[in-house]
Structure formats: structure tokens, C-alpha cells
Amino acid sequence: MVAADPYISSNFPNEGGGGGGGGVNSSDLDLNLCQFPYYPAFQEKRGPDYTLDEPRTQKRLKQQADDGFYEANSSSNSNSSFNSLPKLQFRDYVWAYAERFLAIEAMEEADAVTLAVEEEERVEVKEETGVDGMKLVQQLIACAEAVACRDKAHASALLSELRANALVFGTSFQRVASCFVQGLSDRLTLVQPLGTHGVLSSAPARDFSSSFSAEKDEALTLAYELCPQIQFGHFVANASILEALEGESSIHVVDLGMTLGLPCGQQWQNLMHSIAGRIRKSSAAPRLRITGVGPESDRLQAIGLELSCYAANLGLNFEFMYIRSSLESLKPEDFDVQEGEAVVINSVLQMHCVVKESRGALNSVLQVLNELSPKAFILVEQDSNHNGPFFLGRFMESLHYYSAIFDSLDSMLPKYDTRRAKIEQFYFADEIKNIVSCEGPARVERHERSDQWRRRMSRAGFQASPLKMLAQAKQWLGKAKFCDGYTATEEKGCLVLGWQSRPIIAASSWRCSKI
């Protein structure tokens, strides 16, 4: 109990009026006045009544003042200095505490409402995005089914809707959908009417002379610099070539596709740099010969000249040759393999172009390469089945595969980055359109799973050489710092580059079974 305070009258009246006998003595109340805040505003005399509205319960606290409720003490204290101060009554403290409590409660209620509104807006945006994405998937699949059924009217109507929703600078799925829309549109123009022989009219074969436009060159360079797919293949190939160099005085590298047409021959500059480092350590100087295979002699010559200058600066014994030819037209005598040199074949994202409906074309190329008795054959290919016999199956598989690639680009580059748009629209879009819109000889993007390549290579007389460099691959991936989400795994002797557990690229090594 605390002592009676001079600010509070000693007696409380009963309900009947102003007598003191029926009142409640303040000493019977457990009041610690220090617990209540002091508000200067309460020094002013209140009006005859006041009202508090509580916002949540809508209860009304109403109290009537009684003129005789509190009276001044006896005149014996009239000369006291306390009489000069305004008196705070007990109800002032109760009112202040109630007001403070209700204000805090109102603030909490307002905060709760604000948070609820914000959360509802976030959920609505997320649901809207999810709904739009699901609708886009459904429209895309429905359009592919209409094209497969040669229903031109329905397919055209769906394509009109898709063009409005599949945005080049939209979400990752909107962007990949825009590429598939282009492919479906091209395929629809080739669809034969029902009742005619064949599903598609003949499409022109791939035109190599026009495939190296400035836009595609730039997109290829950007894809090499910003994406890990090609660099991963070059890393595994170079590591395998360096392993094949052990105990050899001369090595002959056959590059199918000649670094995909990349200027400067980045893969071979990296290899030369590694060889030069070995020379400084062991003073051994192996002879290096590279034969590039490709459709354009001017480009091959330019790459060869640059590589020769680079090798001369490093002090390497280097020789460059080129063969202007498609892979199907190669002959064993084209390669000028010399006595005592170890042959290594390098194929990065090239061999799938030789796969046709029949096995003849690929088997012929593999037989020619097998006659070179390669010490190592490094095969790097897209690890996905885009060569199934049915259009809808290829469509769904490629949609899944390229959605993962566009999702990875989403994590690496900002939304409105023009570099990403160039990579998507001039590099990956070309592959998508070829898979979706072309048939017969015109369809060259015939990617297959690593298991299928294992069977093909074994039938052609090659023996698997398991790649035991998973730790190196993971270390390379960590140093490259593309972005989180890429993984390197080992599967049946192959090294697989993946995105969020989805296989993207598979690298394997083979050797001639006669060695």
C-alpha cells in the first residue's frame, strides 16, 4: 500500500451523493501512481463530461462529473503551497491509462490491417503471375496440338493470342514461349492440307552462307562469354587433350566445326597457354597440329592465322590446316595424319547435326573418324531428346529443356539487358525454331540423351574412356562464377553440366577400340 497522496481526496462518495461516510477510503486501493504517466494536459480542468470511443469493441466509456465529487480540504491547509498547484484526480489517471491503452491498440490494429493488405496484394500478384503462366503453357500446348492436327484455323487463332502474351522482355517463360511461337508459326506455314501426302511441305535446307550474320556472330560470342555451356565443353575437351599429351611428342587435333565458328579460336588459345605452362616446367616441347573442319574457308583461314600468331608468341611448335567440308563429306585422306602423331578428335555441339532419321549418315561419319585411330574422341552434346519420331513429344521435351536455359539466363542477367535478348533471340531461338518448325534434312538440331550417344558410339567401334575429373569440373565452375544454380555431376563416365538438377550439357571421352 502507498500513502494517501495530497493530490487525491481522501474520500470517494457513494452513489447517493456527497457524504463522506459511505465513501471508499483511498488507503484501501492498491495504487502506485508512479506507474501512470504524467500528462500536463490533465492539469486543465475537464468539462462536465467526456467520452472515449474504443475502435475495436465500439464500447463507450462515459463518466459524469459531480460538482461535489471532490472538494477542497479544510482551510487549515489553505495557506499551503500545494494549493497553488492544480489537483490531479484519480479519474485523471484512469482516463490517461485507458487513453494510452486504446491508442496503442488502435495503432496495432492499423498495422495489422496494413500488413494484411500488403500480404494480400503480394498473394494476388503471385497468383496472377502463376495463373498467367499456366494459361500461357496451356495455350502453347493447345497450339502445338492444333498444328500437329493440321487445324490451321484454330492454330492461327491461338497464335494471335500467344503473340500478345509471349513477350521478348517478359518473364523467363514468356521469353521462351516467344521463341516457340515463332517456330510454331513457321511450321504452320508449311503444314499441308488434310488429305494430302505428307504433313509438311519441303523446307529449304540450312543455308550455311547466311548463317554467320553479324547478329548471330555477336550472339554466339555473348553466349560463349556469359553462359557456361560452351566453355564447359572446351574445359573438358582441353583437359582430356592435355591428358592425351602425356608421353607424346606430337599431337594432331581434329576440330569438327572449328570452335563453332567463334572468332579467335578461344578454345585453342586456352590449350596453347596450358601447353606453354607445361613446357616451362618440364622443358618438353610437343608439336601441336590443329585441323579445322567447317563450311567457310575465309573464316577458317582467319582463325588459323590468329592461332599461328598466338602460338609464335608463346614459342610453340604449331601448325594449322583446314578442311572446307561438311561432316558428311569427310574422307580419311582429307586429314593428312603423319607417322608418330597422336590423333585427338574434338566435337563440341556438332555431331547431333549429322543424326538423321536413318542411322546411315552418322555411322558413315563415325566410321571415317574411327579410321584415324584417335587416342581420344571428346564428344560434347546437349543432354536432351529432341530427336523423337513424334512432333508433340519433341515439342514438350524441348519446351522443358529451353525453359531451364532461359531460367538460368534470368538469374544471370537483368530483365531488360539487351545482351540476354540477343543470346535468346539469335542463338537459342534458332535452335528452337529448327526443332519445332523443320522436318527431314532441314531439321539439324537433333539433340539426344547421353545414353543414346553411348549406344551409337559403341556400335561404331569406339570404347568409352570414363572422365575422372569431377573435382576439377566443380572447381572450374566455382571459379567461373556464372551464377548459383549450375551443377557439375558425373553419370556413367560422363560429366554433366546442369541447371537446378536439369541436365543441360554432357561431355564424354572415347577412344578407338583398336588402340
Salt bridges, closest charged atoms under 4 A:
ASP53 OD1 - ARG60 NH2 3.60
ASP92 OD1 - ARG46 NE 3.37
GLU109 OE2 - ARG56 NE 3.60
GLU119 OE1 - ARG122 NH2 2.56
ASP217 OD2 - ARG299 NH2 3.09
GLU218 OE2 - LYS422 NZ 2.83
GLU246 OE2 - ARG278 NH1 3.13
GLU248 OE2 - LYS375 NZ 3.00
GLU296 OE1 - ARG299 NE 3.90
GLU319 OE1 - ARG287 NH2 2.62
GLU319 OE1 - ARG289 NE 3.48
ASP336 OD2 - ARG289 NH2 3.32
GLU341 OE2 - HIS252 ND1 2.93
GLU341 OE2 - ARG289 NH1 2.84
GLU357 OE2 - ARG446 NH2 2.94
GLU381 OE1 - HIS352 ND1 2.65
GLU397 OE2 - ARG449 NH2 3.03
GLU397 OE2 - ARG502 NH2 3.35
ASP410 OD1 - ARG175 NH1 3.23
ASP410 OD1 - ARG420 NH1 2.77
ASP417 OD2 - ARG419 NH2 2.86
GLU424 OE2 - ARG175 NE 2.95
GLU424 OE2 - ARG420 NE 3.89
ASP430 OD2 - LYS216 NZ 3.19
ASP430 OD1 - LYS433 NZ 3.97
GLU439 OE2 - ARG187 NH1 3.24
GLU439 OE2 - ARG394 NH2 2.35
GLU439 OE1 - ARG443 NE 3.51
GLU445 OE2 - ARG206 NH2 3.24
GLU445 OE1 - HIS352 NE2 2.94
GLU445 OE1 - HIS447 NE2 2.91
GLU448 OE1 - ARG456 NE 2.69
ASP451 OD1 - ARG454 NH1 2.56
ASP451 OD1 - LYS492 NZ 3.69
